[in-house]
Amino acid sequence: MTMELGIAKAEACLRVTAILFLVLTTCLVAFDSETKVVILSIEKKATYKDMKALKISMWVTSAAAGYNMLMLFKNSLISACSGGNFNGSYLCMAWIYFLLDQIAVYLTFAANTASFEAALLALTGSEALQWMKVCNKFTRFCVQMGGALLCGYVASILMALISTTSAYRVFRMYSPKWFLRLKSK
């Protein structure tokens, strides 16, 4: 029983840390902007709205932070009501939580990877597509986006670790001798 409580505490710590990194990622993306004078008095402002990948990344990381917050409250409520007793009577819910954790990890990773691809294109440009290197003009914007991407990948790794605890909770209910047969009580 103490191992279950230890895993629950570790999961709570991972969720809090993941929430912090997800919120930091969202804030870095949403509030980053830089304005430069292009020609004489014509100004160009770089924001996350200029790339769809950054918009999607902001919304996905916000949703993942909200999901992890809900799961954190759900786990603390179950822990308080049951005194830390995580028994195997909730197999269906354990599978649902495991699948939701998997979806959150993969969506966050995919959104960060799409943003990374867009940022790489902004950094290097593409002569074939006649796209200029945006990071030559908007250096601070690009550095801050790089920090946001780094935070997003750290959050993805933390959420993958959370998913392993969900997997443990699901698969500990099954017999080690028989494939996907529930343990007898």
C-alpha positions, 0 to 999 in steps of 0.5 A: 500500500505504501508503494501505491501512495508513493506512486500517487505522490510521484504522479502528483509531483510530475503533474504539477511540474508538467503544468508549470512547464505547459503554462510557461510554454503557453505564456512564452508563445502567447505573449512573445512579440517583436516589432521592427521597422522594415522600410522607413516608417513601415513596421512589421510585428512578429507574433505567434499568430503569424504561424498556424503551428504556433497557434495550434501549439498554444491551444494544445499546451493550454488544453494539456495544462487544463487536463493535467490540472483536472487529473491532479484534482481528481487524484487528490479527491480520490486519495482524500476520500479513500485514504490513499487506497487505490484498489483494482475495482476501477478497471474501466476508469483506469483504462480511460485515464491511461488512454487520456494520458496517452492522447495528451502526451502525443498531442503535445509532442505533435504540436511541439514538433510541428512548431519546431518544424515551422521555427526551423523554417523561420530560422533557415528560410527556403530559397526554393519557396522564396521564404526569407530567414525571419530570425535574422530580423526578429532575433529576440522573438526567435530566441523566445520561441526556442525557449518555448519549444524547449519547455514544451518538450520538457512538458512532453517528457514529464507527461510521458512519465505520468503516462507510465504511472497510468500504465502501471495502474492499469496493468497491475490489475492483470495476471502476470501468467495469463495475457490480459486476464484479471488477477483473482482476488 
